[in-house]
């Protein structure tokens, strides 16, 4: 590209120089010839003024001294040289001047101007001024050489400017090409730098916006895969254990009911992961609302047995929460499941789930007797885990679900470990105004688990 830009610029400058220099060279030649002839005519007129009408009787005039390179002579009507210098016999220019007009001619290598001398309405002689054409030609060539030098300087400057401009134009495009190759090699973090050229800068911004969109799409795809694998692992394991237990029983109906409930939870988990996986530019379907009491009862039914088998207590408390308050059921259930699973795996002692009414929002606090060390915000970074056994996906998924609801999930305290979920609440139009409290308890036995998340 750089060579093409230089070639185009040099071609344009050469064309402009030709179109300008040729007429200018001709104008210089014409101007120098005209100026030289004017000088000869002035010299001839100065000599004609000094001619005495009686010069034919021997009173010869004294012609003014000619300029360097000029010859000045006086001719009588018979074409004889009477004074000054010049050919002994008048040439054609002298002959035409005797007809009564100033004559300009170029003969025998000389530039000639002949001026008639008048007296008593008659022509009594001719003053002839001449100079070598070679001297004038040298001056023309010198002027043309100077013009050619200026053209060469202009062409050189044009080449330098064209090369600089070519670098300025090509550098952003080459940088953009390098970033495109980096992206093709798999580096989705590469971004084109801004340019001082508006058009190229617009291309770079469009490229970066496109790359950002592609990165977001790929991120959603990767998140969907990791979220699905993380969230489906536990329900599938529970479903498998339930079915295996049912095969060992004579009456398999209770096991089948538990398996059906596990399958429903699995279906809800898949729906929530799919809903969250939608791109930010696309509209997400709204999750159906469910009463808070129903969610708490479901959480107690699902998690009470798991904590009890480990000798730990699960307490669920609703503090003055009206019965008509509803929240998006699927996402909130998934978030509570992540927090309770996190407390079950990484926490210790009694786990307490508390729901507080904040007028236009509900606060779900999940607290255990363990501790969280370090920066709390890092827990919600995807891939970060406080334990080697952790995947760093659950809390990141829970945070994304909370954001999709317009809520917020954060670490309220590090000791005892307390996570708080804030969810906008919507009252049901047909609901009552009585508040309900849900309490659940497991065995009073505390097991000293592992600290950290």
SULHU-V47240 format. One record per backbone hydrogen bond with DSSP energy under -0.5 kcal/mol. CO is the residue of the C=O (numbers start at 0). NH is the residue of the N-H. E is the energy in kcal/mol with one decimal. If there is no record, write none. Layout:
BEGIN
co: {CO/CO}
nh: {NH/NH}
e: {E/E}
END
This chain:
BEGIN
co: {0/1/2/3/4/5/6/7/8/9/10/11/12/13/14/15/16/17/19/20/21/22/23/24/25/26/27/28/29/30/31/32/33/34/35/36/37/38/39/40/41/42/43/44/45/46/47/51/52/53/53/54/57/60/66/68/70/71/72/73/73/74/75/78/79/79/82/87/90/91/92/93/95/95/96/102/104/106/108/108/109/109/110/111/112/113/114/115/116/116/118/121/121/124/125/125/126/127/128/129/130/131/132/133/134/135/136/137/138/139/140/141/142/143/144/145/146/147/148/149/150/151/152/153/154/155/156/157/158/159/160/161/162/163/164/165/166/167/168/169/170/171/172/173/174/175/176/177/178/179/180/181/182/185/186/195/196/197/198/199/200/201/202/203/204/205/206/207/208/209/210/211/212/213/214/215/216/217/218/219/220/221/222/223/224/225/226/227/228/229/230/231/232/233/234/235/236/237/238/239/240/241/242/243/245/249/251/252/253/254/255/256/257/258/259/260/261/262/263/264/265/266/267/268/269/270/271/272/273/274/278/287/287/289/290/291/292/293/294/295/296/297/298/299/302/303/304/305/306/307/311/312/314/316/316/317/318/319/320/321/323/324/325/326/327/328/329/330/331/332/333/334/335/336/337/338/339/340/341/341/342/346/347/350/351/351/352/353/354/355/355/357/359/360/361/361/362/362/363/363/364/364/365/366/369/369/370/374/375/376/377/380/386/391/391/392/393/394/395/396/397/398/399/400/401/401/402/407/409/409/412/413/415/416/417/417/418/419/419/420/420/421/422/425/427/431/433/435/436/446/446/452/452}
nh: {4/5/6/7/8/9/10/11/12/13/14/15/16/17/18/19/20/21/23/24/25/26/27/28/29/30/31/32/33/34/35/36/37/38/39/40/41/42/43/44/45/46/47/48/49/49/50/54/55/56/58/57/59/62/69/131/129/84/127/81/82/125/78/89/75/81/73/80/94/95/96/97/98/100/99/113/111/109/132/133/106/111/130/104/128/102/126/117/123/124/121/118/123/116/74/127/114/72/112/70/110/135/136/137/138/139/140/141/142/143/144/145/146/147/148/149/150/151/152/153/154/155/156/157/158/159/160/161/162/163/164/165/166/167/168/169/170/171/172/173/174/175/176/177/178/179/180/181/182/183/184/186/185/187/189/197/200/201/202/203/204/205/206/207/208/209/210/211/212/213/214/215/216/217/218/219/220/221/222/223/224/225/226/227/228/229/230/231/232/233/234/235/236/237/238/239/240/241/242/243/244/245/246/247/248/251/255/256/257/258/259/260/261/262/263/264/265/266/267/268/269/270/271/272/273/274/275/276/277/277/281/328/329/326/294/295/296/297/298/299/300/301/302/303/306/307/308/309/311/310/442/350/352/318/354/319/356/321/435/324/427/291/425/289/331/332/333/334/335/336/337/338/339/340/341/342/343/344/345/346/346/449/368/314/353/366/316/364/318/357/362/359/424/357/363/422/355/364/365/420/353/366/418/351/415/416/451/377/378/379/380/383/389/382/383/396/397/398/399/400/401/402/403/404/404/406/405/421/411/419/417/371/414/367/411/412/365/409/421/363/422/407/361/325/430/323/322/320/438/348/448/385/386}
e: {-2.5/-2.3/-2.7/-2.6/-2.3/-2.9/-2.6/-2.3/-2.3/-2.9/-2.4/-2.3/-2.8/-2.6/-2.5/-1.6/-4.0/-1.8/-1.6/-2.9/-2.2/-2.4/-2.3/-2.4/-2.5/-2.5/-2.6/-2.4/-2.6/-2.7/-2.3/-2.5/-2.3/-1.9/-2.1/-2.5/-2.3/-2.1/-2.5/-2.6/-2.3/-1.8/-2.3/-1.7/-0.6/-0.7/-1.0/-2.0/-0.5/-1.5/-1.2/-1.5/-1.6/-0.8/-2.5/-0.7/-2.4/-2.4/-3.4/-3.7/-1.2/-2.8/-2.3/-2.9/-2.0/-0.5/-3.0/-1.7/-2.0/-2.4/-1.8/-1.6/-1.1/-0.5/-2.0/-2.8/-3.6/-1.8/-2.6/-0.5/-1.4/-0.6/-1.5/-2.8/-2.8/-2.6/-2.8/-0.6/-2.7/-0.9/-0.8/-3.0/-0.6/-3.4/-3.2/-0.6/-2.7/-2.7/-2.6/-2.9/-3.0/-1.0/-2.8/-2.2/-1.7/-2.2/-2.7/-2.4/-2.4/-2.7/-2.6/-2.2/-2.3/-2.7/-2.5/-2.3/-2.2/-2.5/-2.5/-2.6/-2.6/-2.8/-2.7/-2.3/-2.3/-2.5/-2.8/-2.7/-2.6/-2.3/-2.9/-2.6/-2.3/-2.4/-2.4/-2.9/-2.6/-0.7/-0.8/-3.1/-2.6/-2.5/-2.4/-2.4/-2.2/-2.2/-2.3/-2.2/-2.5/-2.6/-1.6/-2.5/-1.5/-1.2/-1.0/-0.6/-3.0/-2.2/-1.8/-2.5/-2.6/-2.5/-2.6/-2.7/-2.8/-2.6/-2.6/-2.6/-2.4/-2.5/-2.7/-2.3/-2.4/-2.8/-2.7/-2.6/-2.2/-3.0/-3.1/-2.5/-2.1/-2.6/-3.3/-2.7/-2.5/-2.3/-3.0/-2.2/-0.8/-0.6/-0.8/-2.1/-2.1/-2.6/-2.5/-2.5/-2.5/-2.3/-2.3/-2.3/-2.5/-2.2/-1.8/-0.9/-1.1/-0.9/-2.5/-2.5/-2.3/-2.6/-2.6/-2.3/-2.4/-2.4/-2.2/-2.4/-2.3/-2.3/-2.5/-2.4/-2.2/-2.3/-2.3/-2.4/-2.4/-2.5/-2.4/-1.6/-0.5/-0.9/-1.6/-2.5/-0.5/-2.2/-1.6/-2.4/-2.3/-2.1/-2.4/-2.5/-2.4/-2.1/-2.6/-2.1/-2.2/-2.5/-2.4/-0.9/-2.9/-1.7/-0.5/-2.9/-3.7/-0.5/-2.5/-0.9/-0.8/-0.6/-2.2/-1.1/-2.9/-1.6/-2.3/-2.8/-1.8/-2.6/-2.2/-2.5/-2.8/-2.1/-2.3/-2.6/-2.8/-2.4/-2.5/-2.3/-2.3/-2.5/-2.7/-0.6/-0.9/-0.5/-2.3/-2.9/-0.6/-2.4/-3.1/-3.2/-3.0/-0.6/-2.5/-1.9/-1.5/-2.8/-0.5/-2.5/-2.7/-0.6/-0.5/-2.6/-2.7/-0.6/-2.4/-3.1/-0.6/-2.3/-1.7/-0.7/-1.2/-1.2/-1.5/-2.0/-1.0/-2.8/-0.5/-2.8/-2.5/-2.5/-2.1/-2.5/-2.4/-2.5/-2.1/-1.0/-0.6/-2.7/-1.4/-3.1/-0.8/-2.6/-2.3/-2.1/-0.5/-2.0/-2.0/-1.5/-2.8/-2.0/-0.5/-2.9/-0.5/-1.9/-2.8/-2.0/-1.4/-0.8/-2.7/-0.8/-0.5/-1.6/-1.3/-0.7/-0.6}
END
